[in-house]
Amino acid sequence: MIDAFHGKHGMRITTVGADKGYVAKAFLAALFRRHIKPHIAAKVIGREAVHQRVRRMGRTVGYQRSQRARKKIEEL
């Protein structure tokens, strides 16, 4: 679906927000291969490098802004 969007619209998706359920290793690895930053609420479980990378991203300003915007949307 992401590849189809890139081809159809000529734009690149740079970030994807998702729930904790999308913290699967295969999903995250596919996003990183496409150079897309996942803004996913990271779980403490998962010792693979891809899970650690997502947890580190939680400290970035972009991730914090994304989560703040998501909270506003969910409150509506």
PQR file with spaces between the fields and no chain letter, atoms N, CA, C, O and H, PARSE charges and radii, in Angstrom:
ATOM       1  N    MET     1       0.821   -1.181    0.000 -0.4000 1.5000
ATOM       2  CA   MET     1       0.000    0.000    0.000 -0.0000 2.0000
ATOM       3  C    MET     1       0.876    1.260    0.000  0.5500 1.7000
ATOM       4  O    MET     1       0.563    2.226   -0.696 -0.5500 1.4000
ATOM       5  N    ILE     2       1.949    1.261    0.758 -0.4000 1.5000
ATOM       6  CA   ILE     2       2.837    2.418    0.813 -0.0000 2.0000
ATOM       7  C    ILE     2       3.536    2.608   -0.529  0.5500 1.7000
ATOM       8  O    ILE     2       3.662    3.732   -1.015 -0.5500 1.4000
ATOM       9  H    ILE     2       2.203    0.476    1.323  0.4000 1.0000
ATOM      10  N    ASP     3       3.988    1.507   -1.124 -0.4000 1.5000
ATOM      11  CA   ASP     3       4.655    1.607   -2.422 -0.0000 2.0000
ATOM      12  C    ASP     3       3.700    2.134   -3.485  0.5500 1.7000
ATOM      13  O    ASP     3       4.106    2.912   -4.348 -0.5500 1.4000
ATOM      14  H    ASP     3       3.885    0.594   -0.730  0.4000 1.0000
ATOM      15  N    ALA     4       2.434    1.720   -3.435 -0.4000 1.5000
ATOM      16  CA   ALA     4       1.436    2.200   -4.395 -0.0000 2.0000
ATOM      17  C    ALA     4       1.211    3.701   -4.221  0.5500 1.7000
ATOM      18  O    ALA     4       1.053    4.422   -5.206 -0.5500 1.4000
ATOM      19  H    ALA     4       2.104    1.088   -2.734  0.4000 1.0000
ATOM      20  N    PHE     5       1.195    4.172   -2.981 -0.4000 1.5000
ATOM      21  CA   PHE     5       1.031    5.601   -2.719 -0.0000 2.0000
ATOM      22  C    PHE     5       2.198    6.388   -3.303  0.5500 1.7000
ATOM      23  O    PHE     5       1.998    7.434   -3.920 -0.5500 1.4000
ATOM      24  H    PHE     5       1.324    3.587   -2.181  0.4000 1.0000
ATOM      25  N    HIS     6       3.411    5.887   -3.109 -0.4000 1.5000
ATOM      26  CA   HIS     6       4.597    6.573   -3.640 -0.0000 2.0000
ATOM      27  C    HIS     6       4.518    6.691   -5.156  0.5500 1.7000
ATOM      28  O    HIS     6       4.816    7.747   -5.713 -0.5500 1.4000
ATOM      29  H    HIS     6       3.573    5.038   -2.608  0.4000 1.0000
ATOM      30  N    GLY     7       4.121    5.622   -5.821 -0.4000 1.5000
ATOM      31  CA   GLY     7       4.042    5.638   -7.277 -0.0000 2.0000
ATOM      32  C    GLY     7       2.914    6.509   -7.808  0.5500 1.7000
ATOM      33  O    GLY     7       3.077    7.198   -8.815 -0.5500 1.4000
ATOM      34  H    GLY     7       3.879    4.764   -5.368  0.4000 1.0000
ATOM      35  N    LYS     8       1.788    6.477   -7.142 -0.4000 1.5000
ATOM      36  CA   LYS     8       0.606    7.189   -7.628 -0.0000 2.0000
ATOM      37  C    LYS     8       0.701    8.693   -7.394  0.5500 1.7000
ATOM      38  O    LYS     8       0.312    9.472   -8.265 -0.5500 1.4000
ATOM      39  H    LYS     8       1.656    5.917   -6.324  0.4000 1.0000
ATOM      40  N    HIS     9       1.202    9.112   -6.259 -0.4000 1.5000
ATOM      41  CA   HIS     9       1.179   10.523   -5.887 -0.0000 2.0000
ATOM      42  C    HIS     9       2.509   11.241   -6.077  0.5500 1.7000
ATOM      43  O    HIS     9       2.555   12.469   -6.005 -0.5500 1.4000
ATOM      44  H    HIS     9       1.518    8.479   -5.552  0.4000 1.0000
ATOM      45  N    GLY    10       3.574   10.514   -6.316 -0.4000 1.5000
ATOM      46  CA   GLY    10       4.876   11.132   -6.508 -0.0000 2.0000
ATOM      47  C    GLY    10       5.434   11.777   -5.255  0.5500 1.7000
ATOM      48  O    GLY    10       6.336   12.612   -5.327 -0.5500 1.4000
ATOM      49  H    GLY    10       3.536    9.517   -6.375  0.4000 1.0000
ATOM      50  N    MET    11       4.904   11.396   -4.114 -0.4000 1.5000
ATOM      51  CA   MET    11       5.389   11.904   -2.822 -0.0000 2.0000
ATOM      52  C    MET    11       5.881   10.721   -2.004  0.5500 1.7000
ATOM      53  O    MET    11       5.472    9.583   -2.234 -0.5500 1.4000
ATOM      54  H    MET    11       4.171   10.718   -4.055  0.4000 1.0000
ATOM      55  N    ARG    12       6.753   10.992   -1.055 -0.4000 1.5000
ATOM      56  CA   ARG    12       7.253    9.934   -0.187 -0.0000 2.0000
ATOM      57  C    ARG    12       6.691   10.087    1.222  0.5500 1.7000
ATOM      58  O    ARG    12       6.669   11.183    1.782 -0.5500 1.4000
ATOM      59  H    ARG    12       7.085   11.916   -0.868  0.4000 1.0000
ATOM      60  N    ILE    13       6.249    8.998    1.767 -0.4000 1.5000
ATOM      61  CA   ILE    13       5.819    8.970    3.165 -0.0000 2.0000
ATOM      62  C    ILE    13       7.092    8.862    4.000  0.5500 1.7000
ATOM      63  O    ILE    13       7.928    7.994    3.748 -0.5500 1.4000
ATOM      64  H    ILE    13       6.266    8.108    1.311  0.4000 1.0000
ATOM      65  N    THR    14       7.240    9.731    4.984 -0.4000 1.5000
ATOM      66  CA   THR    14       8.455    9.707    5.797 -0.0000 2.0000
ATOM      67  C    THR    14       8.207    9.168    7.203  0.5500 1.7000
ATOM      68  O    THR    14       9.131    8.659    7.838 -0.5500 1.4000
ATOM      69  H    THR    14       6.561   10.436    5.188  0.4000 1.0000
ATOM      70  N    THR    15       6.971    9.273    7.701 -0.4000 1.5000
ATOM      71  CA   THR    15       6.650    8.747    9.027 -0.0000 2.0000
ATOM      72  C    THR    15       5.300    8.038    8.980  0.5500 1.7000
ATOM      73  O    THR    15       4.440    8.355    8.159 -0.5500 1.4000
ATOM      74  H    THR    15       6.221    9.687    7.186  0.4000 1.0000
ATOM      75  N    VAL    16       5.137    7.077    9.875 -0.4000 1.5000
ATOM      76  CA   VAL    16       3.876    6.354   10.008 -0.0000 2.0000
ATOM      77  C    VAL    16       3.567    6.242   11.490  0.5500 1.7000
ATOM      78  O    VAL    16       4.409    5.787   12.264 -0.5500 1.4000
ATOM      79  H    VAL    16       5.836    6.820   10.543  0.4000 1.0000
ATOM      80  N    GLY    17       2.380    6.647   11.893 -0.4000 1.5000
ATOM      81  CA   GLY    17       1.935    6.493   13.270 -0.0000 2.0000
ATOM      82  C    GLY    17       1.072    5.250   13.386  0.5500 1.7000
ATOM      83  O    GLY    17       0.292    4.948   12.483 -0.5500 1.4000
ATOM      84  H    GLY    17       1.696    7.016   11.264  0.4000 1.0000
ATOM      85  N    ALA    18       1.206    4.526   14.491 -0.4000 1.5000
ATOM      86  CA   ALA    18       0.428    3.305   14.674 -0.0000 2.0000
ATOM      87  C    ALA    18       0.294    2.986   16.153  0.5500 1.7000
ATOM      88  O    ALA    18       0.987    3.559   16.994 -0.5500 1.4000
ATOM      89  H    ALA    18       1.840    4.771   15.225  0.4000 1.0000
ATOM      90  N    ASP    19      -0.609    2.062   16.457 -0.4000 1.5000
ATOM      91  CA   ASP    19      -0.827    1.609   17.825 -0.0000 2.0000
ATOM      92  C    ASP    19       0.255    0.610   18.236  0.5500 1.7000
ATOM      93  O    ASP    19       1.092    0.202   17.431 -0.5500 1.4000
ATOM      94  H    ASP    19      -1.172    1.596   15.774  0.4000 1.0000
ATOM      95  N    LYS    20       0.213    0.232   19.508 -0.4000 1.5000
ATOM      96  CA   LYS    20       1.188   -0.719   20.047 -0.0000 2.0000
ATOM      97  C    LYS    20       1.132   -2.066   19.332  0.5500 1.7000
ATOM      98  O    LYS    20       2.130   -2.787   19.299 -0.5500 1.4000
ATOM      99  H    LYS    20      -0.467    0.563   20.163  0.4000 1.0000
ATOM     100  N    GLY    21       0.000   -2.411   18.769 -0.4000 1.5000
ATOM     101  CA   GLY    21      -0.145   -3.699   18.091 -0.0000 2.0000
ATOM     102  C    GLY    21       0.721   -3.846   16.856  0.5500 1.7000
ATOM     103  O    GLY    21       0.916   -4.958   16.366 -0.5500 1.4000
ATOM     104  H    GLY    21      -0.811   -1.826   18.796  0.4000 1.0000
ATOM     105  N    TYR    22       1.239   -2.751   16.349 -0.4000 1.5000
ATOM     106  CA   TYR    22       2.056   -2.783   15.140 -0.0000 2.0000
ATOM     107  C    TYR    22       3.545   -2.842   15.449  0.5500 1.7000
ATOM     108  O    TYR    22       4.361   -2.451   14.615 -0.5500 1.4000
ATOM     109  H    TYR    22       1.081   -1.847   16.747  0.4000 1.0000
ATOM     110  N    VAL    23       3.902   -3.310   16.603 -0.4000 1.5000
ATOM     111  CA   VAL    23       5.310   -3.347   17.001 -0.0000 2.0000
ATOM     112  C    VAL    23       5.980   -4.662   16.567  0.5500 1.7000
ATOM     113  O    VAL    23       7.047   -5.012   17.071 -0.5500 1.4000
ATOM     114  H    VAL    23       3.239   -3.627   17.281  0.4000 1.0000
ATOM     115  N    ALA    24       5.356   -5.377   15.643 -0.4000 1.5000
ATOM     116  CA   ALA    24       5.904   -6.642   15.151 -0.0000 2.0000
ATOM     117  C    ALA    24       7.219   -6.398   14.414  0.5500 1.7000
ATOM     118  O    ALA    24       7.363   -5.423   13.677 -0.5500 1.4000
ATOM     119  H    ALA    24       4.489   -5.093   15.234  0.4000 1.0000
ATOM     120  N    LYS    25       8.159   -7.287   14.624 -0.4000 1.5000
ATOM     121  CA   LYS    25       9.501   -7.137   14.064 -0.0000 2.0000
ATOM     122  C    LYS    25       9.479   -7.023   12.543  0.5500 1.7000
ATOM     123  O    LYS    25      10.172   -6.172   11.987 -0.5500 1.4000
ATOM     124  H    LYS    25       8.042   -8.079   15.223  0.4000 1.0000
ATOM     125  N    ALA    26       8.709   -7.850   11.864 -0.4000 1.5000
ATOM     126  CA   ALA    26       8.671   -7.835   10.396 -0.0000 2.0000
ATOM     127  C    ALA    26       8.122   -6.514    9.866  0.5500 1.7000
ATOM     128  O    ALA    26       8.640   -5.977    8.887 -0.5500 1.4000
ATOM     129  H    ALA    26       8.145   -8.541   12.316  0.4000 1.0000
ATOM     130  N    PHE    27       7.079   -5.988   10.503 -0.4000 1.5000
ATOM     131  CA   PHE    27       6.482   -4.720   10.079 -0.0000 2.0000
ATOM     132  C    PHE    27       7.485   -3.579   10.242  0.5500 1.7000
ATOM     133  O    PHE    27       7.659   -2.771    9.330 -0.5500 1.4000
ATOM     134  H    PHE    27       6.659   -6.424   11.299  0.4000 1.0000
ATOM     135  N    LEU    28       8.140   -3.512   11.390 -0.4000 1.5000
ATOM     136  CA   LEU    28       9.110   -2.449   11.647 -0.0000 2.0000
ATOM     137  C    LEU    28      10.300   -2.543   10.703  0.5500 1.7000
ATOM     138  O    LEU    28      10.777   -1.523   10.204 -0.5500 1.4000
ATOM     139  H    LEU    28       7.998   -4.168   12.131  0.4000 1.0000
ATOM     140  N    ALA    29      10.777   -3.743   10.455 -0.4000 1.5000
ATOM     141  CA   ALA    29      11.917   -3.921    9.550 -0.0000 2.0000
ATOM     142  C    ALA    29      11.551   -3.455    8.137  0.5500 1.7000
ATOM     143  O    ALA    29      12.374   -2.847    7.453 -0.5500 1.4000
ATOM     144  H    ALA    29      10.389   -4.571   10.860  0.4000 1.0000
ATOM     145  N    ALA    30      10.323   -3.735    7.701 -0.4000 1.5000
ATOM     146  CA   ALA    30       9.887   -3.299    6.371 -0.0000 2.0000
ATOM     147  C    ALA    30       9.834   -1.774    6.286  0.5500 1.7000
ATOM     148  O    ALA    30      10.192   -1.201    5.257 -0.5500 1.4000
ATOM     149  H    ALA    30       9.654   -4.229    8.257  0.4000 1.0000
ATOM     150  N    LEU    31       9.395   -1.119    7.348 -0.4000 1.5000
ATOM     151  CA   LEU    31       9.365    0.340    7.348 -0.0000 2.0000
ATOM     152  C    LEU    31      10.776    0.918    7.281  0.5500 1.7000
ATOM     153  O    LEU    31      11.033    1.847    6.516 -0.5500 1.4000
ATOM     154  H    LEU    31       9.104   -1.584    8.184  0.4000 1.0000
ATOM     155  N    PHE    32      11.683    0.374    8.073 -0.4000 1.5000
ATOM     156  CA   PHE    32      13.051    0.877    8.078 -0.0000 2.0000
ATOM     157  C    PHE    32      13.734    0.657    6.728  0.5500 1.7000
ATOM     158  O    PHE    32      14.540    1.483    6.300 -0.5500 1.4000
ATOM     159  H    PHE    32      11.475   -0.381    8.694  0.4000 1.0000
ATOM     160  N    ARG    33      13.414   -0.467    6.047 -0.4000 1.5000
ATOM     161  CA   ARG    33      13.976   -0.700    4.706 -0.0000 2.0000
ATOM     162  C    ARG    33      13.516    0.373    3.726  0.5500 1.7000
ATOM     163  O    ARG    33      14.251    0.737    2.808 -0.5500 1.4000
ATOM     164  H    ARG    33      12.759   -1.139    6.394  0.4000 1.0000
ATOM     165  N    ARG    34      12.305    0.877    3.920 -0.4000 1.5000
ATOM     166  CA   ARG    34      11.761    1.916    3.035 -0.0000 2.0000
ATOM     167  C    ARG    34      12.133    3.330    3.510  0.5500 1.7000
ATOM     168  O    ARG    34      11.668    4.316    2.939 -0.5500 1.4000
ATOM     169  H    ARG    34      11.708    0.582    4.665  0.4000 1.0000
ATOM     170  N    HIS    35      12.954    3.425    4.534 -0.4000 1.5000
ATOM     171  CA   HIS    35      13.386    4.709    5.118 -0.0000 2.0000
ATOM     172  C    HIS    35      12.198    5.506    5.652  0.5500 1.7000
ATOM     173  O    HIS    35      12.107    6.720    5.470 -0.5500 1.4000
ATOM     174  H    HIS    35      13.331    2.624    4.997  0.4000 1.0000
ATOM     175  N    ILE    36      11.287    4.785    6.320 -0.4000 1.5000
ATOM     176  CA   ILE    36      10.113    5.396    6.946 -0.0000 2.0000
ATOM     177  C    ILE    36      10.268    5.250    8.449  0.5500 1.7000
ATOM     178  O    ILE    36      10.543    4.159    8.948 -0.5500 1.4000
ATOM     179  H    ILE    36      11.361    3.799    6.468  0.4000 1.0000
ATOM     180  N    LYS    37      10.092    6.354    9.172 -0.4000 1.5000
ATOM     181  CA   LYS    37      10.229    6.332   10.622 -0.0000 2.0000
ATOM     182  C    LYS    37       8.888    5.966   11.258  0.5500 1.7000
ATOM     183  O    LYS    37       7.899    6.671   11.060 -0.5500 1.4000
ATOM     184  H    LYS    37       9.869    7.240    8.767  0.4000 1.0000
ATOM     185  N    PRO    38       8.844    4.869   12.022 -0.5600 1.5000
ATOM     186  CA   PRO    38       7.602    4.497   12.682  0.2800 2.0000
ATOM     187  C    PRO    38       7.415    5.282   13.977  0.5500 1.7000
ATOM     188  O    PRO    38       8.294    5.272   14.838 -0.5500 1.4000
ATOM     189  N    HIS    39       6.301    5.947   14.117 -0.4000 1.5000
ATOM     190  CA   HIS    39       5.952    6.637   15.364 -0.0000 2.0000
ATOM     191  C    HIS    39       4.934    5.753   16.068  0.5500 1.7000
ATOM     192  O    HIS    39       3.731    6.014   16.048 -0.5500 1.4000
ATOM     193  H    HIS    39       5.587    5.955   13.417  0.4000 1.0000
ATOM     194  N    ILE    40       5.447    4.712   16.683 -0.4000 1.5000
ATOM     195  CA   ILE    40       4.625    3.698   17.320 -0.0000 2.0000
ATOM     196  C    ILE    40       4.875    3.744   18.818  0.5500 1.7000
ATOM     197  O    ILE    40       6.017    3.864   19.262 -0.5500 1.4000
ATOM     198  H    ILE    40       6.424    4.500   16.699  0.4000 1.0000
ATOM     199  N    ALA    41       3.809    3.650   19.590 -0.4000 1.5000
ATOM     200  CA   ALA    41       3.949    3.585   21.041 -0.0000 2.0000
ATOM     201  C    ALA    41       4.703    2.299   21.367  0.5500 1.7000
ATOM     202  O    ALA    41       4.138    1.208   21.290 -0.5500 1.4000
ATOM     203  H    ALA    41       2.881    3.553   19.229  0.4000 1.0000
ATOM     204  N    ALA    42       5.955    2.426   21.726 -0.4000 1.5000
ATOM     205  CA   ALA    42       6.838    1.273   21.908 -0.0000 2.0000
ATOM     206  C    ALA    42       6.523    0.519   23.192  0.5500 1.7000
ATOM     207  O    ALA    42       6.253    1.113   24.236 -0.5500 1.4000
ATOM     208  H    ALA    42       6.414    3.312   21.789  0.4000 1.0000
ATOM     209  N    LYS    43       6.566   -0.783   23.087 -0.4000 1.5000
ATOM     210  CA   LYS    43       6.416   -1.637   24.259 -0.0000 2.0000
ATOM     211  C    LYS    43       7.791   -1.870   24.864  0.5500 1.7000
ATOM     212  O    LYS    43       8.810   -1.675   24.202 -0.5500 1.4000
ATOM     213  H    LYS    43       6.785   -1.266   22.239  0.4000 1.0000
ATOM     214  N    VAL    44       7.815   -2.279   26.100 -0.4000 1.5000
ATOM     215  CA   VAL    44       9.092   -2.551   26.742 -0.0000 2.0000
ATOM     216  C    VAL    44       9.608   -3.920   26.346  0.5500 1.7000
ATOM     217  O    VAL    44      10.784   -4.223   26.545 -0.5500 1.4000
ATOM     218  H    VAL    44       6.987   -2.437   26.638  0.4000 1.0000
ATOM     219  N    ILE    45       8.742   -4.746   25.791 -0.4000 1.5000
ATOM     220  CA   ILE    45       9.186   -6.076   25.375 -0.0000 2.0000
ATOM     221  C    ILE    45       9.834   -5.994   24.000  0.5500 1.7000
ATOM     222  O    ILE    45       9.668   -5.009   23.281 -0.5500 1.4000
ATOM     223  H    ILE    45       7.787   -4.500   25.630  0.4000 1.0000
ATOM     224  N    GLY    46      10.555   -7.013   23.651 -0.4000 1.5000
ATOM     225  CA   GLY    46      11.219   -7.067   22.361 -0.0000 2.0000
ATOM     226  C    GLY    46      12.668   -6.665   22.491  0.5500 1.7000
ATOM     227  O    GLY    46      12.982   -5.494   22.705 -0.5500 1.4000
ATOM     228  H    GLY    46      10.689   -7.814   24.235  0.4000 1.0000
ATOM     229  N    ARG    47      13.544   -7.629   22.361 -0.4000 1.5000
ATOM     230  CA   ARG    47      14.969   -7.365   22.554 -0.0000 2.0000
ATOM     231  C    ARG    47      15.723   -7.226   21.237  0.5500 1.7000
ATOM     232  O    ARG    47      16.924   -6.952   21.234 -0.5500 1.4000
ATOM     233  H    ARG    47      13.289   -8.580   22.187  0.4000 1.0000
ATOM     234  N    GLU    48      15.026   -7.414   20.117 -0.4000 1.5000
ATOM     235  CA   GLU    48      15.696   -7.304   18.822 -0.0000 2.0000
ATOM     236  C    GLU    48      16.137   -5.867   18.576  0.5500 1.7000
ATOM     237  O    GLU    48      15.612   -4.931   19.179 -0.5500 1.4000
ATOM     238  H    GLU    48      14.051   -7.637   20.119  0.4000 1.0000
ATOM     239  N    ALA    49      17.097   -5.707   17.693 -0.4000 1.5000
ATOM     240  CA   ALA    49      17.642   -4.377   17.387 -0.0000 2.0000
ATOM     241  C    ALA    49      16.566   -3.436   16.863  0.5500 1.7000
ATOM     242  O    ALA    49      16.596   -2.240   17.151 -0.5500 1.4000
ATOM     243  H    ALA    49      17.524   -6.467   17.203  0.4000 1.0000
ATOM     244  N    VAL    50      15.622   -3.961   16.100 -0.4000 1.5000
ATOM     245  CA   VAL    50      14.575   -3.112   15.534 -0.0000 2.0000
ATOM     246  C    VAL    50      13.676   -2.542   16.633  0.5500 1.7000
ATOM     247  O    VAL    50      13.230   -1.400   16.528 -0.5500 1.4000
ATOM     248  H    VAL    50      15.598   -4.933   15.865  0.4000 1.0000
ATOM     249  N    HIS    51      13.405   -3.313   17.677 -0.4000 1.5000
ATOM     250  CA   HIS    51      12.596   -2.825   18.790 -0.0000 2.0000
ATOM     251  C    HIS    51      13.362   -1.768   19.594  0.5500 1.7000
ATOM     252  O    HIS    51      12.787   -0.770   20.028 -0.5500 1.4000
ATOM     253  H    HIS    51      13.767   -4.241   17.762  0.4000 1.0000
ATOM     254  N    GLN    52      14.635   -1.993   19.781 -0.4000 1.5000
ATOM     255  CA   GLN    52      15.453   -1.014   20.501 -0.0000 2.0000
ATOM     256  C    GLN    52      15.520    0.298   19.720  0.5500 1.7000
ATOM     257  O    GLN    52      15.518    1.381   20.306 -0.5500 1.4000
ATOM     258  H    GLN    52      15.102   -2.804   19.429  0.4000 1.0000
ATOM     259  N    ARG    53      15.577    0.191   18.403 -0.4000 1.5000
ATOM     260  CA   ARG    53      15.612    1.397   17.563 -0.0000 2.0000
ATOM     261  C    ARG    53      14.331    2.206   17.705  0.5500 1.7000
ATOM     262  O    ARG    53      14.378    3.435   17.759 -0.5500 1.4000
ATOM     263  H    ARG    53      15.579   -0.688   17.927  0.4000 1.0000
ATOM     264  N    VAL    54      13.187    1.531   17.767 -0.4000 1.5000
ATOM     265  CA   VAL    54      11.904    2.223   17.943 -0.0000 2.0000
ATOM     266  C    VAL    54      11.851    2.899   19.313  0.5500 1.7000
ATOM     267  O    VAL    54      11.365    4.024   19.426 -0.5500 1.4000
ATOM     268  H    VAL    54      13.148    0.533   17.723  0.4000 1.0000
ATOM     269  N    ARG    55      12.344    2.228   20.349 -0.4000 1.5000
ATOM     270  CA   ARG    55      12.352    2.835   21.681 -0.0000 2.0000
ATOM     271  C    ARG    55      13.236    4.076   21.724  0.5500 1.7000
ATOM     272  O    ARG    55      12.891    5.060   22.377 -0.5500 1.4000
ATOM     273  H    ARG    55      12.740    1.314   20.257  0.4000 1.0000
ATOM     274  N    ARG    56      14.376    4.037   21.032 -0.4000 1.5000
ATOM     275  CA   ARG    56      15.256    5.215   20.978 -0.0000 2.0000
ATOM     276  C    ARG    56      14.574    6.376   20.263  0.5500 1.7000
ATOM     277  O    ARG    56      14.781    7.533   20.627 -0.5500 1.4000
ATOM     278  H    ARG    56      14.657    3.238   20.502  0.4000 1.0000
ATOM     279  N    MET    57      13.764    6.078   19.250 -0.4000 1.5000
ATOM     280  CA   MET    57      13.075    7.130   18.515 -0.0000 2.0000
ATOM     281  C    MET    57      12.062    7.846   19.400  0.5500 1.7000
ATOM     282  O    MET    57      11.685    8.982   19.111 -0.5500 1.4000
ATOM     283  H    MET    57      13.596    5.138   18.954  0.4000 1.0000
ATOM     284  N    GLY    58      11.623    7.208   20.458 -0.4000 1.5000
ATOM     285  CA   GLY    58      10.672    7.809   21.371 -0.0000 2.0000
ATOM     286  C    GLY    58      11.200    9.051   22.063  0.5500 1.7000
ATOM     287  O    GLY    58      10.426    9.832   22.617 -0.5500 1.4000
ATOM     288  H    GLY    58      11.929    6.285   20.693  0.4000 1.0000
ATOM     289  N    ARG    59      12.495    9.238   22.036 -0.4000 1.5000
ATOM     290  CA   ARG    59      13.096   10.409   22.677 -0.0000 2.0000
ATOM     291  C    ARG    59      13.256   11.589   21.713  0.5500 1.7000
ATOM     292  O    ARG    59      13.675   12.668   22.133 -0.5500 1.4000
ATOM     293  H    ARG    59      13.123    8.604   21.585  0.4000 1.0000
ATOM     294  N    THR    60      12.934   11.404   20.447 -0.4000 1.5000
ATOM     295  CA   THR    60      13.120   12.479   19.472 -0.0000 2.0000
ATOM     296  C    THR    60      11.973   13.475   19.532  0.5500 1.7000
ATOM     297  O    THR    60      10.865   13.137   19.948 -0.5500 1.4000
ATOM     298  H    THR    60      12.594   10.527   20.107  0.4000 1.0000
ATOM     299  N    VAL    61      12.243   14.691   19.119 -0.4000 1.5000
ATOM     300  CA   VAL    61      11.231   15.757   19.120 -0.0000 2.0000
ATOM     301  C    VAL    61      10.103   15.415   18.150  0.5500 1.7000
ATOM     302  O    VAL    61       8.932   15.635   18.457 -0.5500 1.4000
ATOM     303  H    VAL    61      13.143   14.966   18.781  0.4000 1.0000
ATOM     304  N    GLY    62      10.449   14.883   16.990 -0.4000 1.5000
ATOM     305  CA   GLY    62       9.432   14.536   15.994 -0.0000 2.0000
ATOM     306  C    GLY    62       8.445   13.511   16.520  0.5500 1.7000
ATOM     307  O    GLY    62       7.241   13.632   16.294 -0.5500 1.4000
ATOM     308  H    GLY    62      11.401   14.704   16.740  0.4000 1.0000
ATOM     309  N    TYR    63       8.943   12.506   17.218 -0.4000 1.5000
ATOM     310  CA   TYR    63       8.078   11.478   17.789 -0.0000 2.0000
ATOM     311  C    TYR    63       7.158   12.078   18.847  0.5500 1.7000
ATOM     312  O    TYR    63       5.965   11.779   18.879 -0.5500 1.4000
ATOM     313  H    TYR    63       9.920   12.407   17.402  0.4000 1.0000
ATOM     314  N    GLN    64       7.707   12.917   19.703 -0.4000 1.5000
ATOM     315  CA   GLN    64       6.901   13.524   20.764 -0.0000 2.0000
ATOM     316  C    GLN    64       5.802   14.408   20.181  0.5500 1.7000
ATOM     317  O    GLN    64       4.680   14.412   20.686 -0.5500 1.4000
ATOM     318  H    GLN    64       8.676   13.161   19.677  0.4000 1.0000
ATOM     319  N    ARG    65       6.110   15.151   19.132 -0.4000 1.5000
ATOM     320  CA   ARG    65       5.087   15.979   18.475 -0.0000 2.0000
ATOM     321  C    ARG    65       4.019   15.114   17.836  0.5500 1.7000
ATOM     322  O    ARG    65       2.832   15.436   17.895 -0.5500 1.4000
ATOM     323  H    ARG    65       7.021   15.148   18.721  0.4000 1.0000
ATOM     324  N    SER    66       4.437   14.025   17.229 -0.4000 1.5000
ATOM     325  CA   SER    66       3.496   13.111   16.592 -0.0000 2.0000
ATOM     326  C    SER    66       2.534   12.529   17.621  0.5500 1.7000
ATOM     327  O    SER    66       1.332   12.455   17.364 -0.5500 1.4000
ATOM     328  H    SER    66       5.401   13.763   17.181  0.4000 1.0000
ATOM     329  N    GLN    67       3.032   12.122   18.762 -0.4000 1.5000
ATOM     330  CA   GLN    67       2.184   11.546   19.799 -0.0000 2.0000
ATOM     331  C    GLN    67       1.236   12.586   20.385  0.5500 1.7000
ATOM     332  O    GLN    67       0.098   12.265   20.726 -0.5500 1.4000
ATOM     333  H    GLN    67       4.008   12.182   18.971  0.4000 1.0000
ATOM     334  N    ARG    68       1.694   13.823   20.505 -0.4000 1.5000
ATOM     335  CA   ARG    68       0.839   14.894   21.012 -0.0000 2.0000
ATOM     336  C    ARG    68      -0.318   15.155   20.037  0.5500 1.7000
ATOM     337  O    ARG    68      -1.466   15.309   20.454 -0.5500 1.4000
ATOM     338  H    ARG    68       2.619   14.084   20.229  0.4000 1.0000
ATOM     339  N    ALA    69      -0.006   15.203   18.747 -0.4000 1.5000
ATOM     340  CA   ALA    69      -1.044   15.411   17.732 -0.0000 2.0000
ATOM     341  C    ALA    69      -2.016   14.238   17.726  0.5500 1.7000
ATOM     342  O    ALA    69      -3.223   14.437   17.583 -0.5500 1.4000
ATOM     343  H    ALA    69       0.927   15.078   18.408  0.4000 1.0000
ATOM     344  N    ARG    70      -1.509   13.026   17.878 -0.4000 1.5000
ATOM     345  CA   ARG    70      -2.364   11.843   17.896 -0.0000 2.0000
ATOM     346  C    ARG    70      -3.329   11.884   19.080  0.5500 1.7000
ATOM     347  O    ARG    70      -4.496   11.512   18.953 -0.5500 1.4000
ATOM     348  H    ARG    70      -0.529   12.865   17.995  0.4000 1.0000
ATOM     349  N    LYS    71      -2.832   12.340   20.230 -0.4000 1.5000
ATOM     350  CA   LYS    71      -3.684   12.434   21.419 -0.0000 2.0000
ATOM     351  C    LYS    71      -4.826   13.414   21.183  0.5500 1.7000
ATOM     352  O    LYS    71      -5.966   13.146   21.561 -0.5500 1.4000
ATOM     353  H    LYS    71      -1.884   12.643   20.332  0.4000 1.0000
ATOM     354  N    LYS    72      -4.520   14.551   20.557 -0.4000 1.5000
ATOM     355  CA   LYS    72      -5.561   15.536   20.268 -0.0000 2.0000
ATOM     356  C    LYS    72      -6.637   14.950   19.362  0.5500 1.7000
ATOM     357  O    LYS    72      -7.826   15.181   19.578 -0.5500 1.4000
ATOM     358  H    LYS    72      -3.593   14.768   20.250  0.4000 1.0000
ATOM     359  N    ILE    73      -6.230   14.206   18.369 -0.4000 1.5000
ATOM     360  CA   ILE    73      -7.180   13.600   17.433 -0.0000 2.0000
ATOM     361  C    ILE    73      -8.051   12.584   18.150  0.5500 1.7000
ATOM     362  O    ILE    73      -9.264   12.555   17.942 -0.5500 1.4000
ATOM     363  H    ILE    73      -5.264   14.018   18.194  0.4000 1.0000
ATOM     364  N    GLU    74      -7.451   11.747   18.993 -0.4000 1.5000
ATOM     365  CA   GLU    74      -8.201   10.717   19.682 -0.0000 2.0000
ATOM     366  C    GLU    74      -9.170   11.306   20.704  0.5500 1.7000
ATOM     367  O    GLU    74     -10.200   10.700   20.997 -0.5500 1.4000
ATOM     368  H    GLU    74      -6.466   11.770   19.161  0.4000 1.0000
ATOM     369  N    GLU    75      -8.852   12.474   21.246 -0.4000 1.5000
ATOM     370  CA   GLU    75      -9.753   13.096   22.225 -0.0000 2.0000
ATOM     371  C    GLU    75     -11.038   13.593   21.562  0.5500 1.7000
ATOM     372  O    GLU    75     -12.090   13.655   22.198 -0.5500 1.4000
ATOM     373  H    GLU    75      -8.015   12.966   21.008  0.4000 1.0000
ATOM     374  N    LEU    76     -10.944   13.944   20.289 -0.4000 1.5000
ATOM     375  CA   LEU    76     -12.145   14.391   19.573 -0.0000 2.0000
ATOM     376  C    LEU    76     -13.095   13.255   19.419  0.5500 1.7000
ATOM     377  O    LEU    76     -14.170   13.422   18.842 -0.5500 1.4000
ATOM     378  H    LEU    76     -10.089   13.894   19.772  0.4000 1.0000
